[in-house]
Amino acid sequence: MSSALVTVALPVALAVVMFGLGLSLTARDFAEVGRRPKVVLLALGLQLLVLPVLCFGLVLAFDLPPLLAVGMLLLAASPGGTTANLFSHLFRGDVALNISLTAINSVVAVVTLPVVTNLAIGFFDPVDAGALGLQFGKTLQVFSIVLVPVLLGMFVRNRAPGFADRMDEPVRIMSAVVLALVIVGTIVAEQDRVGEYLRQVGLPAVLFCLLGLGLGFAVPRLLGVARGQAIACAFEIGVHNSTLAITVALSVLGNVELAVPAAVYGVLMFPLAAAFGWVISRGAGAPADQAASARSR
């Protein structure tokens, strides 16, 4: 893949995506833990602890090659993004909760993503493992491409909320275009092995997505969380920021094969999330949901 694309275009593209996320956030969004601790901590626990373990199990079950295995764990450690918020809006989820979870996850991922990725590299020991680790300098790169644009977007929203509102839709569209271009670029770079990668990673990526969506919805519902909040949790846990995973793989770790699982997932996630949203949006009793909402606060 072109060095200019990896070193300049990808980080800039991700910065646009994360800046767009920041435009939708305020400091109040980070206070959601205090207002709704049960549902927020439950979602974070599923996202940060349960999902990587499930992904690890899938990787072992399918006996993926080391680099693809690490790529899957890198994807699992990536937070949700603006796409999760969009799906939540489309399928009557609690979008305010989604935004708060995305905000918190994006901050926490600065720590958890390097930890999970380094553990995966240490366990699967791919070729050139020493060059792949997220050492301190590379962790700072992750920080700079994740948090700095988000903070800048939040600053702009605080100073010019009208501008932030006007830019919301254009930035969302641009984010979708960026994701498409990143996926296409990754696939083109590995075009000789696309069929092989799809055979190896396709089913694990599908199961990973469905497990995240399913657990993100079912576990909160079983614990009495309101339906709208459970829908928000489902999309936050099941829809990952594959642009971030691909950018870290290519621009920070410098390995195209590591980006393949996120690229495959990025293609499959949209129809899977849409189908899942259609299924869970059927029914729902308003009175029961209101009672559950009161209990989950």
KAZILIN-V636061 format. One record per run of one state. SS is the DSSP state (a for helix, b for strand, c for the rest). FROM is the first residue (numbers start at 1). TO is the last residue. Records with the same first field share a line. If there is no record, write none. Layout:
BEGIN
SS->FROM-TO ; FROM-TO
END
This chain:
BEGIN
c->1-2 ; 24-26 ; 36-36 ; 62-65 ; 78-79 ; 81-81 ; 91-94 ; 125-128 ; 133-135 ; 160-160 ; 190-190 ; 223-226 ; 239-239 ; 241-241 ; 253-255 ; 281-285 ; 297-297
a->3-23 ; 27-35 ; 37-61 ; 66-77 ; 82-90 ; 95-124 ; 129-132 ; 136-159 ; 161-189 ; 191-222 ; 227-238 ; 242-252 ; 256-280 ; 286-296
b->80-80 ; 240-240
END
